[in-house]
Structure formats: C-alpha cells, structure tokens
Amino acid sequence: MQAKKDEMKRELENEIRVQQAQGLLASIDEKCFAKCITKPGTSMSRTEETCLSRCLDRYMEAFDIVSRVYLARIQRERIDRST
C-alpha cells in the first residue's frame, strides 16, 4: 500500500515538473519574443539574438531558484509529517 502511495507521489511530482516546464516555455515565448523581436522577419538580428539569449538566461535562473526552493519545502514537509 505504501509503495503505491509513493509511486503516486512520484508521478504527481513529475507531472508538476512537466507543468512548470510548460509554463516556463509559455512565459519565455510570450515575454521574451514580444520584448526582443520587434520586427519579425526571415532572420534575427544580432541585437535580437542577444536579447533573447539574456532573456532566456534570466528565466532559467528564476526557474532554477523556484524549483530548488519548492523541492526543499516539499522535503521539509515530508520530514515534518514523518516525525
């Protein structure tokens, strides 16, 4: 019974990670593209490439921080429940 619960928790955590990644990609697409690509065309300028790269880096850093904090909180809650 416990093994089944643990498996369900892992599946739920994986689903949350997938949803977070999808949300991150949607945010990047919405925010970075709108900010950096002012005149869509057949190719990007060097300025647009640099802007997109920096924007992506900022989003990835934020995502990493949020993920680490979230996972730490989940682990603390598990420890608190087991004691």
PDB file of N, CA, C and O in Angstrom, chain B, residues numbered from 101:
ATOM      1  N   MET B 101       0.817  -1.194   0.000  1.00  0.00           N
ATOM      2  CA  MET B 101       0.000   0.000   0.000  1.00  0.00           C
ATOM      3  C   MET B 101       0.865   1.266   0.000  1.00  0.00           C
ATOM      4  O   MET B 101       0.613   2.199  -0.762  1.00  0.00           O
ATOM      5  N   GLN B 102       1.892   1.286   0.868  1.00  0.00           N
ATOM      6  CA  GLN B 102       2.787   2.442   0.937  1.00  0.00           C
ATOM      7  C   GLN B 102       3.545   2.621  -0.374  1.00  0.00           C
ATOM      8  O   GLN B 102       3.763   3.747  -0.822  1.00  0.00           O
ATOM      9  N   ALA B 103       3.946   1.505  -0.990  1.00  0.00           N
ATOM     10  CA  ALA B 103       4.673   1.586  -2.262  1.00  0.00           C
ATOM     11  C   ALA B 103       3.808   2.235  -3.330  1.00  0.00           C
ATOM     12  O   ALA B 103       4.298   3.018  -4.144  1.00  0.00           O
ATOM     13  N   LYS B 104       2.535   1.911  -3.326  1.00  0.00           N
ATOM     14  CA  LYS B 104       1.619   2.504  -4.304  1.00  0.00           C
ATOM     15  C   LYS B 104       1.462   4.010  -4.054  1.00  0.00           C
ATOM     16  O   LYS B 104       1.414   4.798  -4.999  1.00  0.00           O
ATOM     17  N   LYS B 105       1.384   4.402  -2.782  1.00  0.00           N
ATOM     18  CA  LYS B 105       1.294   5.829  -2.447  1.00  0.00           C
ATOM     19  C   LYS B 105       2.553   6.568  -2.889  1.00  0.00           C
ATOM     20  O   LYS B 105       2.477   7.660  -3.453  1.00  0.00           O
ATOM     21  N   ASP B 106       3.709   5.963  -2.629  1.00  0.00           N
ATOM     22  CA  ASP B 106       4.973   6.586  -3.029  1.00  0.00           C
ATOM     23  C   ASP B 106       5.050   6.744  -4.540  1.00  0.00           C
ATOM     24  O   ASP B 106       5.521   7.763  -5.045  1.00  0.00           O
ATOM     25  N   GLU B 107       4.588   5.731  -5.254  1.00  0.00           N
ATOM     26  CA  GLU B 107       4.592   5.802  -6.721  1.00  0.00           C
ATOM     27  C   GLU B 107       3.670   6.914  -7.202  1.00  0.00           C
ATOM     28  O   GLU B 107       4.018   7.654  -8.122  1.00  0.00           O
ATOM     29  N   MET B 108       2.508   7.037  -6.591  1.00  0.00           N
ATOM     30  CA  MET B 108       1.572   8.095  -6.978  1.00  0.00           C
ATOM     31  C   MET B 108       2.164   9.475  -6.692  1.00  0.00           C
ATOM     32  O   MET B 108       1.988  10.404  -7.481  1.00  0.00           O
ATOM     33  N   LYS B 109       2.861   9.609  -5.572  1.00  0.00           N
ATOM     34  CA  LYS B 109       3.508  10.882  -5.245  1.00  0.00           C
ATOM     35  C   LYS B 109       4.571  11.232  -6.280  1.00  0.00           C
ATOM     36  O   LYS B 109       4.669  12.378  -6.719  1.00  0.00           O
ATOM     37  N   ARG B 110       5.367  10.232  -6.668  1.00  0.00           N
ATOM     38  CA  ARG B 110       6.407  10.480  -7.682  1.00  0.00           C
ATOM     39  C   ARG B 110       5.778  10.897  -9.009  1.00  0.00           C
ATOM     40  O   ARG B 110       6.266  11.811  -9.674  1.00  0.00           O
ATOM     41  N   GLU B 111       4.698  10.228  -9.388  1.00  0.00           N
ATOM     42  CA  GLU B 111       4.022  10.586 -10.633  1.00  0.00           C
ATOM     43  C   GLU B 111       3.469  12.004 -10.567  1.00  0.00           C
ATOM     44  O   GLU B 111       3.560  12.757 -11.536  1.00  0.00           O
ATOM     45  N   LEU B 112       2.898  12.364  -9.426  1.00  0.00           N
ATOM     46  CA  LEU B 112       2.372  13.717  -9.254  1.00  0.00           C
ATOM     47  C   LEU B 112       3.490  14.750  -9.311  1.00  0.00           C
ATOM     48  O   LEU B 112       3.338  15.797  -9.941  1.00  0.00           O
ATOM     49  N   GLU B 113       4.604  14.463  -8.662  1.00  0.00           N
ATOM     50  CA  GLU B 113       5.749  15.377  -8.701  1.00  0.00           C
ATOM     51  C   GLU B 113       6.268  15.538 -10.126  1.00  0.00           C
ATOM     52  O   GLU B 113       6.617  16.642 -10.543  1.00  0.00           O
ATOM     53  N   ASN B 114       6.318  14.438 -10.867  1.00  0.00           N
ATOM     54  CA  ASN B 114       6.759  14.517 -12.264  1.00  0.00           C
ATOM     55  C   ASN B 114       5.794  15.355 -13.093  1.00  0.00           C
ATOM     56  O   ASN B 114       6.223  16.146 -13.932  1.00  0.00           O
ATOM     57  N   GLU B 115       4.502  15.187 -12.866  1.00  0.00           N
ATOM     58  CA  GLU B 115       3.507  15.968 -13.596  1.00  0.00           C
ATOM     59  C   GLU B 115       3.649  17.451 -13.268  1.00  0.00           C
ATOM     60  O   GLU B 115       3.522  18.300 -14.151  1.00  0.00           O
ATOM     61  N   ILE B 116       3.909  17.758 -12.017  1.00  0.00           N
ATOM     62  CA  ILE B 116       4.119  19.154 -11.617  1.00  0.00           C
ATOM     63  C   ILE B 116       5.332  19.728 -12.338  1.00  0.00           C
ATOM     64  O   ILE B 116       5.297  20.861 -12.817  1.00  0.00           O
ATOM     65  N   ARG B 117       6.399  18.948 -12.413  1.00  0.00           N
ATOM     66  CA  ARG B 117       7.607  19.416 -13.117  1.00  0.00           C
ATOM     67  C   ARG B 117       7.319  19.684 -14.595  1.00  0.00           C
ATOM     68  O   ARG B 117       7.784  20.677 -15.154  1.00  0.00           O
ATOM     69  N   VAL B 118       6.552  18.796 -15.218  1.00  0.00           N
ATOM     70  CA  VAL B 118       6.201  18.986 -16.632  1.00  0.00           C
ATOM     71  C   VAL B 118       5.387  20.264 -16.796  1.00  0.00           C
ATOM     72  O   VAL B 118       5.638  21.050 -17.710  1.00  0.00           O
ATOM     73  N   GLN B 119       4.418  20.471 -15.917  1.00  0.00           N
ATOM     74  CA  GLN B 119       3.599  21.679 -15.998  1.00  0.00           C
ATOM     75  C   GLN B 119       4.430  22.936 -15.770  1.00  0.00           C
ATOM     76  O   GLN B 119       4.209  23.957 -16.421  1.00  0.00           O
ATOM     77  N   GLN B 120       5.380  22.862 -14.850  1.00  0.00           N
ATOM     78  CA  GLN B 120       6.257  24.012 -14.613  1.00  0.00           C
ATOM     79  C   GLN B 120       7.093  24.310 -15.851  1.00  0.00           C
ATOM     80  O   GLN B 120       7.257  25.471 -16.228  1.00  0.00           O
ATOM     81  N   ALA B 121       7.616  23.278 -16.477  1.00  0.00           N
ATOM     82  CA  ALA B 121       8.422  23.472 -17.683  1.00  0.00           C
ATOM     83  C   ALA B 121       7.574  24.066 -18.802  1.00  0.00           C
ATOM     84  O   ALA B 121       8.028  24.956 -19.521  1.00  0.00           O
ATOM     85  N   GLN B 122       6.350  23.578 -18.952  1.00  0.00           N
ATOM     86  CA  GLN B 122       5.464  24.123 -19.977  1.00  0.00           C
ATOM     87  C   GLN B 122       5.134  25.585 -19.689  1.00  0.00           C
ATOM     88  O   GLN B 122       5.084  26.408 -20.603  1.00  0.00           O
ATOM     89  N   GLY B 123       4.912  25.901 -18.426  1.00  0.00           N
ATOM     90  CA  GLY B 123       4.651  27.290 -18.048  1.00  0.00           C
ATOM     91  C   GLY B 123       5.845  28.179 -18.322  1.00  0.00           C
ATOM     92  O   GLY B 123       5.696  29.314 -18.775  1.00  0.00           O
ATOM     93  N   LEU B 124       7.035  27.656 -18.044  1.00  0.00           N
ATOM     94  CA  LEU B 124       8.257  28.411 -18.314  1.00  0.00           C
ATOM     95  C   LEU B 124       8.391  28.694 -19.806  1.00  0.00           C
ATOM     96  O   LEU B 124       8.694  29.819 -20.204  1.00  0.00           O
ATOM     97  N   LEU B 125       8.169  27.685 -20.620  1.00  0.00           N
ATOM     98  CA  LEU B 125       8.272  27.877 -22.070  1.00  0.00           C
ATOM     99  C   LEU B 125       7.234  28.869 -22.577  1.00  0.00           C
ATOM    100  O   LEU B 125       7.532  29.689 -23.446  1.00  0.00           O
ATOM    101  N   ALA B 126       6.031  28.802 -22.046  1.00  0.00           N
ATOM    102  CA  ALA B 126       4.995  29.752 -22.455  1.00  0.00           C
ATOM    103  C   ALA B 126       5.383  31.176 -22.059  1.00  0.00           C
ATOM    104  O   ALA B 126       5.179  32.114 -22.829  1.00  0.00           O
ATOM    105  N   SER B 127       5.939  31.334 -20.862  1.00  0.00           N
ATOM    106  CA  SER B 127       6.372  32.662 -20.416  1.00  0.00           C
ATOM    107  C   SER B 127       7.502  33.192 -21.277  1.00  0.00           C
ATOM    108  O   SER B 127       7.512  34.359 -21.667  1.00  0.00           O
ATOM    109  N   ILE B 128       8.451  32.316 -21.568  1.00  0.00           N
ATOM    110  CA  ILE B 128       9.573  32.724 -22.415  1.00  0.00           C
ATOM    111  C   ILE B 128       9.062  33.166 -23.771  1.00  0.00           C
ATOM    112  O   ILE B 128       9.461  34.210 -24.288  1.00  0.00           O
ATOM    113  N   ASP B 129       8.182  32.370 -24.339  1.00  0.00           N
ATOM    114  CA  ASP B 129       7.640  32.694 -25.655  1.00  0.00           C
ATOM    115  C   ASP B 129       6.908  34.029 -25.616  1.00  0.00           C
ATOM    116  O   ASP B 129       7.118  34.892 -26.468  1.00  0.00           O
ATOM    117  N   GLU B 130       6.054  34.184 -24.626  1.00  0.00           N
ATOM    118  CA  GLU B 130       5.247  35.397 -24.534  1.00  0.00           C
ATOM    119  C   GLU B 130       6.085  36.630 -24.226  1.00  0.00           C
ATOM    120  O   GLU B 130       5.982  37.645 -24.916  1.00  0.00           O
ATOM    121  N   LYS B 131       6.898  36.544 -23.208  1.00  0.00           N
ATOM    122  CA  LYS B 131       7.641  37.716 -22.738  1.00  0.00           C
ATOM    123  C   LYS B 131       8.866  38.032 -23.595  1.00  0.00           C
ATOM    124  O   LYS B 131       9.030  39.154 -24.074  1.00  0.00           O
ATOM    125  N   CYS B 132       9.715  37.034 -23.779  1.00  0.00           N
ATOM    126  CA  CYS B 132      10.982  37.291 -24.473  1.00  0.00           C
ATOM    127  C   CYS B 132      10.768  37.617 -25.949  1.00  0.00           C
ATOM    128  O   CYS B 132      11.390  38.537 -26.481  1.00  0.00           O
ATOM    129  N   PHE B 133       9.901  36.873 -26.602  1.00  0.00           N
ATOM    130  CA  PHE B 133       9.681  37.133 -28.018  1.00  0.00           C
ATOM    131  C   PHE B 133       9.086  38.522 -28.207  1.00  0.00           C
ATOM    132  O   PHE B 133       9.522  39.279 -29.075  1.00  0.00           O
ATOM    133  N   ALA B 134       8.094  38.853 -27.396  1.00  0.00           N
ATOM    134  CA  ALA B 134       7.463  40.172 -27.517  1.00  0.00           C
ATOM    135  C   ALA B 134       8.458  41.291 -27.231  1.00  0.00           C
ATOM    136  O   ALA B 134       8.422  42.343 -27.870  1.00  0.00           O
ATOM    137  N   LYS B 135       9.349  41.058 -26.264  1.00  0.00           N
ATOM    138  CA  LYS B 135      10.314  42.088 -25.891  1.00  0.00           C
ATOM    139  C   LYS B 135      11.428  42.231 -26.924  1.00  0.00           C
ATOM    140  O   LYS B 135      11.843  43.346 -27.240  1.00  0.00           O
ATOM    141  N   CYS B 136      11.909  41.115 -27.446  1.00  0.00           N
ATOM    142  CA  CYS B 136      13.145  41.123 -28.235  1.00  0.00           C
ATOM    143  C   CYS B 136      12.947  41.186 -29.749  1.00  0.00           C
ATOM    144  O   CYS B 136      13.787  41.737 -30.461  1.00  0.00           O
ATOM    145  N   ILE B 137      11.866  40.639 -30.233  1.00  0.00           N
ATOM    146  CA  ILE B 137      11.660  40.592 -31.686  1.00  0.00           C
ATOM    147  C   ILE B 137      10.682  41.700 -32.062  1.00  0.00           C
ATOM    148  O   ILE B 137       9.465  41.526 -32.007  1.00  0.00           O
ATOM    149  N   THR B 138      11.240  42.828 -32.438  1.00  0.00           N
ATOM    150  CA  THR B 138      10.403  43.991 -32.738  1.00  0.00           C
ATOM    151  C   THR B 138       9.880  43.983 -34.170  1.00  0.00           C
ATOM    152  O   THR B 138       8.801  44.505 -34.447  1.00  0.00           O
ATOM    153  N   LYS B 139      10.648  43.389 -35.073  1.00  0.00           N
ATOM    154  CA  LYS B 139      10.241  43.322 -36.480  1.00  0.00           C
ATOM    155  C   LYS B 139      10.470  41.900 -36.987  1.00  0.00           C
ATOM    156  O   LYS B 139      11.523  41.609 -37.554  1.00  0.00           O
ATOM    157  N   PRO B 140       9.488  41.006 -36.787  1.00  0.00           N
ATOM    158  CA  PRO B 140       9.675  39.620 -37.239  1.00  0.00           C
ATOM    159  C   PRO B 140       9.971  39.566 -38.736  1.00  0.00           C
ATOM    160  O   PRO B 140       9.385  40.300 -39.532  1.00  0.00           O
ATOM    161  N   GLY B 141      10.871  38.701 -39.084  1.00  0.00           N
ATOM    162  CA  GLY B 141      11.251  38.536 -40.482  1.00  0.00           C
ATOM    163  C   GLY B 141      11.816  37.150 -40.697  1.00  0.00           C
ATOM    164  O   GLY B 141      11.535  36.230 -39.929  1.00  0.00           O
ATOM    165  N   THR B 142      12.608  37.004 -41.736  1.00  0.00           N
ATOM    166  CA  THR B 142      13.162  35.690 -42.063  1.00  0.00           C
ATOM    167  C   THR B 142      14.385  35.343 -41.243  1.00  0.00           C
ATOM    168  O   THR B 142      14.783  34.180 -41.183  1.00  0.00           O
ATOM    169  N   SER B 143      14.990  36.342 -40.607  1.00  0.00           N
ATOM    170  CA  SER B 143      16.152  36.080 -39.752  1.00  0.00           C
ATOM    171  C   SER B 143      16.182  37.102 -38.616  1.00  0.00           C
ATOM    172  O   SER B 143      15.556  38.160 -38.679  1.00  0.00           O
ATOM    173  N   MET B 144      16.937  36.739 -37.575  1.00  0.00           N
ATOM    174  CA  MET B 144      17.057  37.640 -36.427  1.00  0.00           C
ATOM    175  C   MET B 144      18.339  38.453 -36.536  1.00  0.00           C
ATOM    176  O   MET B 144      19.352  37.990 -37.061  1.00  0.00           O
ATOM    177  N   SER B 145      18.266  39.662 -36.029  1.00  0.00           N
ATOM    178  CA  SER B 145      19.465  40.498 -35.977  1.00  0.00           C
ATOM    179  C   SER B 145      20.323  40.057 -34.796  1.00  0.00           C
ATOM    180  O   SER B 145      19.856  39.308 -33.937  1.00  0.00           O
ATOM    181  N   ARG B 146      21.543  40.503 -34.747  1.00  0.00           N
ATOM    182  CA  ARG B 146      22.448  40.194 -33.636  1.00  0.00           C
ATOM    183  C   ARG B 146      21.863  40.733 -32.322  1.00  0.00           C
ATOM    184  O   ARG B 146      21.957  40.082 -31.282  1.00  0.00           O
ATOM    185  N   THR B 147      21.266  41.910 -32.378  1.00  0.00           N
ATOM    186  CA  THR B 147      20.648  42.504 -31.190  1.00  0.00           C
ATOM    187  C   THR B 147      19.506  41.635 -30.680  1.00  0.00           C
ATOM    188  O   THR B 147      19.381  41.414 -29.475  1.00  0.00           O
ATOM    189  N   GLU B 148      18.674  41.141 -31.591  1.00  0.00           N
ATOM    190  CA  GLU B 148      17.566  40.270 -31.195  1.00  0.00           C
ATOM    191  C   GLU B 148      18.079  38.964 -30.592  1.00  0.00           C
ATOM    192  O   GLU B 148      17.539  38.487 -29.594  1.00  0.00           O
ATOM    193  N   GLU B 149      19.105  38.394 -31.183  1.00  0.00           N
ATOM    194  CA  GLU B 149      19.684  37.154 -30.659  1.00  0.00           C
ATOM    195  C   GLU B 149      20.225  37.357 -29.244  1.00  0.00           C
ATOM    196  O   GLU B 149      20.004  36.530 -28.360  1.00  0.00           O
ATOM    197  N   THR B 150      20.934  38.464 -29.042  1.00  0.00           N
ATOM    198  CA  THR B 150      21.489  38.766 -27.723  1.00  0.00           C
ATOM    199  C   THR B 150      20.377  38.975 -26.701  1.00  0.00           C
ATOM    200  O   THR B 150      20.447  38.468 -25.582  1.00  0.00           O
ATOM    201  N   CYS B 151      19.365  39.714 -27.091  1.00  0.00           N
ATOM    202  CA  CYS B 151      18.234  39.977 -26.210  1.00  0.00           C
ATOM    203  C   CYS B 151      17.547  38.667 -25.809  1.00  0.00           C
ATOM    204  O   CYS B 151      17.263  38.447 -24.632  1.00  0.00           O
ATOM    205  N   LEU B 152      17.282  37.803 -26.787  1.00  0.00           N
ATOM    206  CA  LEU B 152      16.639  36.520 -26.493  1.00  0.00           C
ATOM    207  C   LEU B 152      17.500  35.660 -25.580  1.00  0.00           C
ATOM    208  O   LEU B 152      16.988  35.018 -24.663  1.00  0.00           O
ATOM    209  N   SER B 153      18.782  35.646 -25.825  1.00  0.00           N
ATOM    210  CA  SER B 153      19.694  34.853 -25.007  1.00  0.00           C
ATOM    211  C   SER B 153      19.685  35.326 -23.557  1.00  0.00           C
ATOM    212  O   SER B 153      19.600  34.515 -22.635  1.00  0.00           O
ATOM    213  N   ARG B 154      19.770  36.611 -23.363  1.00  0.00           N
ATOM    214  CA  ARG B 154      19.758  37.166 -21.999  1.00  0.00           C
ATOM    215  C   ARG B 154      18.416  36.930 -21.311  1.00  0.00           C
ATOM    216  O   ARG B 154      18.361  36.586 -20.131  1.00  0.00           O
ATOM    217  N   CYS B 155      17.356  37.117 -22.053  1.00  0.00           N
ATOM    218  CA  CYS B 155      16.019  36.912 -21.506  1.00  0.00           C
ATOM    219  C   CYS B 155      15.844  35.450 -21.091  1.00  0.00           C
ATOM    220  O   CYS B 155      15.336  35.168 -20.006  1.00  0.00           O
ATOM    221  N   LEU B 156      16.259  34.534 -21.941  1.00  0.00           N
ATOM    222  CA  LEU B 156      16.176  33.109 -21.631  1.00  0.00           C
ATOM    223  C   LEU B 156      17.003  32.784 -20.395  1.00  0.00           C
ATOM    224  O   LEU B 156      16.552  32.036 -19.527  1.00  0.00           O
ATOM    225  N   ASP B 157      18.194  33.333 -20.308  1.00  0.00           N
ATOM    226  CA  ASP B 157      19.048  33.097 -19.139  1.00  0.00           C
ATOM    227  C   ASP B 157      18.367  33.551 -17.847  1.00  0.00           C
ATOM    228  O   ASP B 157      18.415  32.849 -16.837  1.00  0.00           O
ATOM    229  N   ARG B 158      17.742  34.712 -17.880  1.00  0.00           N
ATOM    230  CA  ARG B 158      17.052  35.217 -16.681  1.00  0.00           C
ATOM    231  C   ARG B 158      15.910  34.289 -16.272  1.00  0.00           C
ATOM    232  O   ARG B 158      15.743  33.983 -15.092  1.00  0.00           O
ATOM    233  N   TYR B 159      15.132  33.848 -17.248  1.00  0.00           N
ATOM    234  CA  TYR B 159      14.024  32.948 -16.934  1.00  0.00           C
ATOM    235  C   TYR B 159      14.523  31.611 -16.395  1.00  0.00           C
ATOM    236  O   TYR B 159      13.934  31.066 -15.462  1.00  0.00           O
ATOM    237  N   MET B 160      15.580  31.086 -16.959  1.00  0.00           N
ATOM    238  CA  MET B 160      16.112  29.806 -16.493  1.00  0.00           C
ATOM    239  C   MET B 160      16.662  29.933 -15.075  1.00  0.00           C
ATOM    240  O   MET B 160      16.465  29.033 -14.258  1.00  0.00           O
ATOM    241  N   GLU B 161      17.340  31.024 -14.774  1.00  0.00           N
ATOM    242  CA  GLU B 161      17.845  31.244 -13.416  1.00  0.00           C
ATOM    243  C   GLU B 161      16.688  31.317 -12.422  1.00  0.00           C
ATOM    244  O   GLU B 161      16.743  30.710 -11.353  1.00  0.00           O
ATOM    245  N   ALA B 162      15.659  32.049 -12.774  1.00  0.00           N
ATOM    246  CA  ALA B 162      14.495  32.167 -11.889  1.00  0.00           C
ATOM    247  C   ALA B 162      13.819  30.812 -11.704  1.00  0.00           C
ATOM    248  O   ALA B 162      13.427  30.457 -10.593  1.00  0.00           O
ATOM    249  N   PHE B 163      13.685  30.066 -12.778  1.00  0.00           N
ATOM    250  CA  PHE B 163      13.065  28.741 -12.707  1.00  0.00           C
ATOM    251  C   PHE B 163      13.871  27.819 -11.800  1.00  0.00           C
ATOM    252  O   PHE B 163      13.299  27.081 -10.998  1.00  0.00           O
ATOM    253  N   ASP B 164      15.190  27.856 -11.923  1.00  0.00           N
ATOM    254  CA  ASP B 164      16.046  27.020 -11.076  1.00  0.00           C
ATOM    255  C   ASP B 164      15.877  27.375  -9.603  1.00  0.00           C
ATOM    256  O   ASP B 164      15.777  26.487  -8.756  1.00  0.00           O
ATOM    257  N   ILE B 165      15.845  28.654  -9.297  1.00  0.00           N
ATOM    258  CA  ILE B 165      15.690  29.093  -7.908  1.00  0.00           C
ATOM    259  C   ILE B 165      14.344  28.632  -7.351  1.00  0.00           C
ATOM    260  O   ILE B 165      14.274  28.068  -6.259  1.00  0.00           O
ATOM    261  N   VAL B 166      13.294  28.874  -8.100  1.00  0.00           N
ATOM    262  CA  VAL B 166      11.958  28.482  -7.648  1.00  0.00           C
ATOM    263  C   VAL B 166      11.876  26.970  -7.466  1.00  0.00           C
ATOM    264  O   VAL B 166      11.304  26.498  -6.483  1.00  0.00           O
ATOM    265  N   SER B 167      12.433  26.218  -8.386  1.00  0.00           N
ATOM    266  CA  SER B 167      12.402  24.755  -8.287  1.00  0.00           C
ATOM    267  C   SER B 167      13.134  24.266  -7.048  1.00  0.00           C
ATOM    268  O   SER B 167      12.632  23.397  -6.335  1.00  0.00           O
ATOM    269  N   ARG B 168      14.315  24.814  -6.783  1.00  0.00           N
ATOM    270  CA  ARG B 168      15.078  24.391  -5.602  1.00  0.00           C
ATOM    271  C   ARG B 168      14.327  24.701  -4.312  1.00  0.00           C
ATOM    272  O   ARG B 168      14.272  23.870  -3.406  1.00  0.00           O
ATOM    273  N   VAL B 169      13.753  25.888  -4.230  1.00  0.00           N
ATOM    274  CA  VAL B 169      13.011  26.275  -3.028  1.00  0.00           C
ATOM    275  C   VAL B 169      11.780  25.386  -2.858  1.00  0.00           C
ATOM    276  O   VAL B 169      11.471  24.947  -1.750  1.00  0.00           O
ATOM    277  N   TYR B 170      11.091  25.130  -3.947  1.00  0.00           N
ATOM    278  CA  TYR B 170       9.889  24.293  -3.901  1.00  0.00           C
ATOM    279  C   TYR B 170      10.226  22.875  -3.455  1.00  0.00           C
ATOM    280  O   TYR B 170       9.542  22.317  -2.597  1.00  0.00           O
ATOM    281  N   LEU B 171      11.264  22.294  -4.025  1.00  0.00           N
ATOM    282  CA  LEU B 171      11.660  20.941  -3.640  1.00  0.00           C
ATOM    283  C   LEU B 171      12.117  20.882  -2.187  1.00  0.00           C
ATOM    284  O   LEU B 171      11.832  19.909  -1.489  1.00  0.00           O
ATOM    285  N   ALA B 172      12.811  21.899  -1.731  1.00  0.00           N
ATOM    286  CA  ALA B 172      13.235  21.939  -0.329  1.00  0.00           C
ATOM    287  C   ALA B 172      12.018  21.994   0.591  1.00  0.00           C
ATOM    288  O   ALA B 172      11.996  21.347   1.638  1.00  0.00           O
ATOM    289  N   ARG B 173      11.026  22.755   0.205  1.00  0.00           N
ATOM    290  CA  ARG B 173       9.809  22.838   1.014  1.00  0.00           C
ATOM    291  C   ARG B 173       9.094  21.491   1.072  1.00  0.00           C
ATOM    292  O   ARG B 173       8.635  21.075   2.136  1.00  0.00           O
ATOM    293  N   ILE B 174       9.000  20.820  -0.050  1.00  0.00           N
ATOM    294  CA  ILE B 174       8.367  19.502  -0.084  1.00  0.00           C
ATOM    295  C   ILE B 174       9.117  18.535   0.822  1.00  0.00           C
ATOM    296  O   ILE B 174       8.502  17.776   1.571  1.00  0.00           O
ATOM    297  N   GLN B 175      10.433  18.561   0.755  1.00  0.00           N
ATOM    298  CA  GLN B 175      11.228  17.669   1.597  1.00  0.00           C
ATOM    299  C   GLN B 175      11.034  17.985   3.079  1.00  0.00           C
ATOM    300  O   GLN B 175      10.925  17.070   3.895  1.00  0.00           O
ATOM    301  N   ARG B 176      10.990  19.264   3.432  1.00  0.00           N
ATOM    302  CA  ARG B 176      10.751  19.641   4.834  1.00  0.00           C
ATOM    303  C   ARG B 176       9.386  19.157   5.303  1.00  0.00           C
ATOM    304  O   ARG B 176       9.245  18.669   6.424  1.00  0.00           O
ATOM    305  N   GLU B 177       8.379  19.294   4.441  1.00  0.00           N
ATOM    306  CA  GLU B 177       7.033  18.853   4.805  1.00  0.00           C
ATOM    307  C   GLU B 177       6.995  17.345   5.008  1.00  0.00           C
ATOM    308  O   GLU B 177       6.314  16.861   5.912  1.00  0.00           O
ATOM    309  N   ARG B 178       7.711  16.604   4.184  1.00  0.00           N
ATOM    310  CA  ARG B 178       7.768  15.147   4.352  1.00  0.00           C
ATOM    311  C   ARG B 178       8.413  14.778   5.678  1.00  0.00           C
ATOM    312  O   ARG B 178       7.940  13.885   6.381  1.00  0.00           O
ATOM    313  N   ILE B 179       9.487  15.466   6.012  1.00  0.00           N
ATOM    314  CA  ILE B 179      10.180  15.196   7.278  1.00  0.00           C
ATOM    315  C   ILE B 179       9.267  15.538   8.452  1.00  0.00           C
ATOM    316  O   ILE B 179       9.184  14.780   9.418  1.00  0.00           O
ATOM    317  N   ASP B 180       8.584  16.677   8.370  1.00  0.00           N
ATOM    318  CA  ASP B 180       7.676  17.090   9.443  1.00  0.00           C
ATOM    319  C   ASP B 180       6.544  16.082   9.635  1.00  0.00           C
ATOM    320  O   ASP B 180       6.140  15.809  10.766  1.00  0.00           O
ATOM    321  N   ARG B 181       6.037  15.535   8.548  1.00  0.00           N
ATOM    322  CA  ARG B 181       4.941  14.562   8.638  1.00  0.00           C
ATOM    323  C   ARG B 181       5.399  13.241   9.237  1.00  0.00           C
ATOM    324  O   ARG B 181       4.631  12.563   9.920  1.00  0.00           O
ATOM    325  N   SER B 182       6.638  12.879   8.985  1.00  0.00           N
ATOM    326  CA  SER B 182       7.135  11.591   9.467  1.00  0.00           C
ATOM    327  C   SER B 182       7.559  11.632  10.932  1.00  0.00           C
ATOM    328  O   SER B 182       7.764  10.586  11.549  1.00  0.00           O
ATOM    329  N   THR B 183       7.693  12.835  11.489  1.00  0.00           N
ATOM    330  CA  THR B 183       8.114  12.926  12.898  1.00  0.00           C
ATOM    331  C   THR B 183       6.950  13.133  13.824  1.00  0.00           C
ATOM    332  O   THR B 183       7.136  13.230  15.037  1.00  0.00           O
TER     333      THR B 183
END
